[in-house]
Amino acid sequence: MPEETSELLETKSITTFDDLPPELILYIFEYLSMTDRYKSFFDYDTRLRQLVKRWTTYSREALNADIKKLSTDHSCYKHLSFENGGTEFIVAPEGSERRRYPINPQTIDTSSFHWSFHMTKHQIQIPDERIRKILFRHTFRLNPFFYHQPGIASTKQDDKKHQRSFYDGDIIFSKRHSNYFEPWIQRNYLEVADEIFKNPQTIVEKALMPVGEAEWLKANRIIQKEVDQVWEELRSLEDFNPLKIQYTYEFLNKWNF
């Protein structure tokens, strides 16, 4: 056999990555995180991009962690209101995690995917108008009950046994005579309204426990529903890469979470 023919046969017998069937590529995907899939294959070619887009989703566990971080951020509750049912937010995908400070939004994690929360009244700048329309189509509202930092309280000052209280119920107690809280509680939790407006703080905090739990669960369901819808709509964009979305933040006297 001529040497040229032998070399040609050897060359043709080599299997490259491009020759791998979709089933084998999906098997490889199982060993890779979401970010690794996008970083490694999204910009490789059209076939791999479609496989990544179709067979990759975000981590629900990671979303829950981002929600928990927001709900335990002490600065968060100061910006939450009962007006119009709560403060309006959007949720946006990001290929990094930032500190929640208005002056120094330092990136602290660039190796994993996160969901960031932004109040719509601050309207972050999103250069891609398609993405902006999707995010602002799925707004949701959070009220001060979303703040979920555990605490304990006693019904009497000399009680030796402390009982669990509503998470920072004093925050809500301080708002109970505001223009927005009373109509909100009357409309949504009429059964506890009398206890809240006619009793001292320790009793009020106890009455607010089931309200706080109900509102916390409701907020989680709403956020997860909106995230699912945002994710599906963004994935419909041919060139959507969640790790490369660009935002411009206006942090002066403003907050993002």
Residue pairs with C-beta under 8 A, 6 or more apart in sequence:
18 45
22 51
25 48
25 51
26 51
26 55
29 37
29 51
29 52
29 55
29 56
32 40
33 112
34 56
34 57
34 58
34 59
34 113
35 95
35 111
35 112
35 113
35 243
37 52
37 56
38 52
38 56
38 241
38 242
38 243
39 243
41 48
41 49
41 51
41 52
42 48
42 49
42 52
42 53
42 241
43 49
43 241
53 235
53 240
57 231
58 93
58 113
58 115
58 227
58 231
58 242
59 113
60 224
62 112
62 113
62 114
62 115
63 115
63 223
63 224
63 227
64 220
66 114
66 115
66 116
66 117
67 115
67 220
67 223
68 148
70 76
70 117
70 146
70 257
71 146
71 147
71 148
71 149
71 216
71 219
72 147
72 148
72 149
73 100
73 257
74 149
75 100
75 255
76 146
76 147
76 257
77 144
77 146
77 147
77 168
77 171
79 87
79 119
79 255
80 86
80 87
80 142
80 143
80 144
80 146
80 147
81 87
81 143
81 144
81 180
82 143
82 144
82 175
82 178
82 180
82 181
82 184
83 180
84 141
85 141
85 143
85 184
86 141
86 142
86 143
87 119
87 121
87 141
87 142
87 143
88 119
88 120
88 121
88 139
88 140
88 141
89 117
89 118
89 119
89 120
89 139
89 140
89 141
89 142
89 257
90 117
90 118
90 120
90 135
90 136
90 138
90 139
91 115
91 116
91 117
91 118
91 135
91 138
91 140
91 223
91 226
91 227
91 230
92 115
92 116
92 117
92 118
92 124
92 126
92 135
92 230
92 245
92 247
93 113
93 114
93 115
93 116
93 230
93 231
93 234
93 242
93 245
94 113
94 114
94 115
94 116
94 242
94 245
94 247
95 110
95 113
95 114
95 242
95 243
95 244
95 245
96 107
96 109
96 110
96 114
97 107
97 108
97 109
97 112
97 114
97 116
98 105
98 106
98 107
98 108
98 116
98 256
99 105
99 106
99 107
99 108
100 255
100 256
100 257
101 251
102 251
102 252
102 253
102 254
102 255
102 256
103 251
103 252
105 249
105 251
105 256
113 242
113 243
115 227
116 256
116 257
117 256
117 257
118 124
118 256
118 257
119 255
119 256
119 257
120 136
120 139
122 250
122 254
122 255
122 256
124 247
124 248
124 249
124 250
124 256
125 247
125 248
125 249
125 250
126 132
126 135
126 245
126 246
126 247
126 248
127 246
127 248
128 245
128 246
130 237
131 234
131 237
131 240
131 245
134 230
134 233
134 234
135 230
137 233
138 226
138 229
138 230
138 233
139 226
140 222
140 223
140 226
142 219
143 184
143 215
144 171
144 172
144 175
145 172
145 211
145 212
145 215
145 216
145 219
146 215
146 216
146 219
147 167
147 168
147 171
148 167
148 212
148 216
149 167
149 168
150 164
150 167
151 165
151 166
151 167
151 168
151 169
152 162
152 163
152 164
152 165
153 162
153 163
153 164
153 165
153 169
153 202
153 205
154 161
154 162
154 163
154 202
155 163
155 202
155 203
155 206
156 202
163 206
164 209
165 202
165 205
165 206
165 209
166 172
166 205
166 206
166 208
166 209
166 211
166 212
167 212
169 201
169 204
169 205
169 208
169 209
169 212
170 201
170 205
172 181
172 204
172 208
172 212
173 201
173 204
173 205
173 208
175 181
176 182
176 185
176 196
176 197
176 204
177 197
182 197
185 192
185 193
185 196
185 211
186 193
189 211
189 214
192 207
192 208
192 210
192 211
195 203
195 204
195 207
196 204
196 207
196 208
199 207
234 240
234 242
249 256
